Amino acid sequence: MSIDPSANIHPSSVIEEGAVIGANCVIGPFCLVGPQVVLGMGVTLKSHVVVSGDTVIGDDTEIFQFASIGAVPQDLKYKGEPTQLRVGKRNRIREYVTLNLGTEGGGGVTRLGDDNLIMASAHVAHDAQIGNRVILVNSVAVAGHCIVEDDVIIGGLSGIHQWVRIGQGAIIGALSMVTADVLPLALVQGPRAELDGLNLVGLKRRGVPRDDINQLRAAFQMLKQGEGSFKDRAARLSEDFDSEYVARMIAFVTGDSDRGFLTPK
């Protein structure tokens, strides 16, 4: 066990032998920290938090009461093989959130980047890869093997099917069931989610230049029509546009997909 002397640990909490607790950590009452856990500098566990498994929590992350971090995956194929959970810096992980370890068949690591907000009762399943500055609103469920890129917002009570990719800057409306890949910067909503357009509000908030927004709008319209498959149409966009945002969309569509794509209506 390695506990930095500056850490503040409530006497009712249990820190198992082998755990590493960084400088200026605050561990409130009735927490349990497992023997393979590493807490970076300034990590806060509010109270009644369980952190287990081979789990690393990055600096200045704040985990609220009753969260379960690093438990074994909810996958019947998991047989106890050594796998990991890696959580980045400055995350806010709210009440009753569950983040599971990876599985051998899925790469072995569940990963959460930096500066994310994971709201109450959200779930991130085995082998999911969550980027930076992502917001998962209350009770979002991200299934196994999903990839959620940077700057994505997923509305409350939404479900993301296993193996789905959600491109950078996309927004998913509340109560959506997403069963196929979502384009970068897209707006998706509906009980069986449909691609409704671009996340124009998000683009404007991030200060994306007007010329890039106009090119994205034109590219999106071209994806809706024309000859060939959806991937064929996306590949042809490079002939007509020079925006880095359109290039990002092309790269996403022409990449590997296990679930296909939500396509423009």
N, C-alpha and C positions, 0 to 999 in steps of 0.2 A: 504494500500500500504506500502511496505517495500523496501526502496532503500538504499543500503549501501552507505555511504558518499564517498567511494573511486570510485564508478562507474562513468563513463564518458558517459553522455547521450546528444546527439545532441538536441538542442532546438526544432527542427522540428519534432522529434519523439513523439509518443503518448504512454504513459504508463498508462494503465487503473487502476482504483482503485482496489486494491486487489492483484496486481502482486507483486512478490518478486524478487528483483534484487540483486544478490550477489556481494561480494567484487570484485573490479577490472574489472567489466564488462565494455565493450565498446559497445555502441549502436549508430550506425551512423545515418545519416539523413533519415527522412521519414520512419522510422520503426513503426510498431504497435505491442504492447505487450498486450495481453488480460488479463482479471482480474483473471484468474485461473492459470496463467503461473508462473513457478518458474525457474529462471535462476541461475545456480550455479556460483561458483567463476570463474572469468576470461573468461566468455562467451563473444564472439564477434558476433554482428550482423552488417554486413558491411554497408548496406543501403537498403531501400525499402524491408525489410524483415517483413513478417507477422507471428507472433507466437500467436496462439489462442488455445481455448479449455483447457481441463485439461491436461496441458503439462508440463513436467519437463525436462530441458536441463542440462546435467551434466557438470562438471567443464571443462574449457579450450576448449570447443567446439566452432568451428568457422563456422558461417553460412553466406554464400555469398548472394549478392543482388538478389532480386526478388524470393527468396525461400518462399514457403508457408508451414508452419509447424503447425500441429495440427488442420487442418480444418476437418469438418465433413466428414465421409466416403462416397465414391461414391457407395453406396449400397442402393437400393430402399427399403430394409427391415428396414433401420435405421429410427427411428421415434423420434430422439432427446434424447434418453436415455443417462444418464451420462456415458461416457467412457473416456479412457485415452490414452495418448501417453507418453512413457518414453524413453528418449534418454540418453545414457551413456556419458562417459567422453572422451575428446580429439578427438571428431569426426570432420571431415571436410565435410561440406555439401555445395555443390557448387550451381551455379546459376540455378534457375527455378526448383529446386528439390521440390517435394511434398511428405510429410509424413502425413498420415491421422490417425485420432483417430480410436479406435477399435469399435466393435459392441457388443451388448449384447449377440447375438447368437454365437459369436466367442471368447468369453472369456473376452471381454471388454477392452483389452489392446493391442496396437501396441507397439512393443519394438525394440529398436536399442541398441546394446551393446556399447563397448568401442573401440576406435582407428580405426574406419571405415572411408573409403573414399567413399562418395556418389557423383559421378560426375554429371555434368550439365544435367538437364532435366530428371533425374531418378525419378521413382515413387515407393513408398512403400505403399501398400494398407492396408486396415483395418485388424487388428489382425495378421499381419505378425510378425514373430519373427526373427530378424536379430542378429547374434552373434557378435563376436569380430574380428577385423582385416579383415573385409570383404571389398571388392572393388566392387562397382557397377559402371560400366563404363557408358559413356554418353548414355542417353535415355533408360536405362534398365527399364523394367516394372515388378515389383514383385506383383503378384495378392494377393487377400485376403487369409488369413489363411496359407500362406506359412511359412516354417521353413528353414532358411538359416543358417547353422552351422558355426563355426569359420573358418577363413582362406580361405574362398571361394572367387573366382574371377569370376565375370559374365561379359562377353564381351559386347561391345556396341551394342545397338539396339536389345538386346535379350529380350524375354518374358518368364516369369515363370508362368505357369498355376496355378490357385487357388488350395490350399491344397497340393501342391508339397513340398517335403522335399529335400534339397540339403545337402549331408553329408559333414563333415569337410574336408577341404583341396581340395575339388573338383574345377575344372576349367571348365567354360562354354565358348566355342568359340563365337565370335561375330556373330550376325544375327541368333542366334539359338532360336527355339521355343521349350521349355521344357515342356512336358505334363505328365511326370511321374517322380518318385523319382530317384535321382542321388546318386550313391554309394559314400561313403567317398573316397577321394583321386582319384576320377575318372576324366577322360578327356571326355567331351561331346561336340559335335558340329554338325551343319547341320541345314538346314531350318526346318525340322522336326527332332529334335535332336536325335542323336544316340550315344550310348556308344562306344567310340573308343579305350579305354585303360585306363591306369593309368596316373596320373599327375606326371610323372617322374621328370620333371623340378622342380616342386614345392617341391617334396620329397627331391631332392638333395639340393635345396636352403635352406631347413630347417635342413639340416644335419642329415637326417634319416639314420641310419646305413645300410650298404650294405646288411647285412643279413636280415634285415626287408624288404628292397626293394625286395630282391630275394624271400622271402616268399610271399610277396604281389603279385608278378608276377605269382608265382605258384598257389596261391589261386585264382587269377583272371581267370587263364586258367581252373581250376577245376570248376568254376562257369559256364563255357560255355558248359559243357558236363556232362553226367552222368544221372542217373535215378532220378525220382521225380521232384517236382516243384523247382522253383528257390530258394524258402525259404528252402526247404528240403536240397538242395545241399549246401546252405550257412551254415545251422546248422551242417552238417557233417564236415565242415572245421575245427572245433574245435578239431577233433580227430587227425588232421595231422599237425597243426601249433601251435606255442607258441608265436608268435609275438603279441605285444599289438596292432599293427596297423591292423592285420588281425582280432583280437578280436573286434576291433571297427567296422570293416566292417560287421562282423557276427551280432553284436548287432543291427546295423542299419537295415539290411535286415530282421532280425527276429522280429523287432518291428512293431508297427502298421503303416499301409500305407493306405491312402485314394485313391491313384492314381496308385498303382502298381509301377513297376520298369522299368527303362531303363536297358535292359539286354545285356550282351556281345554278339557281332556278331559272 
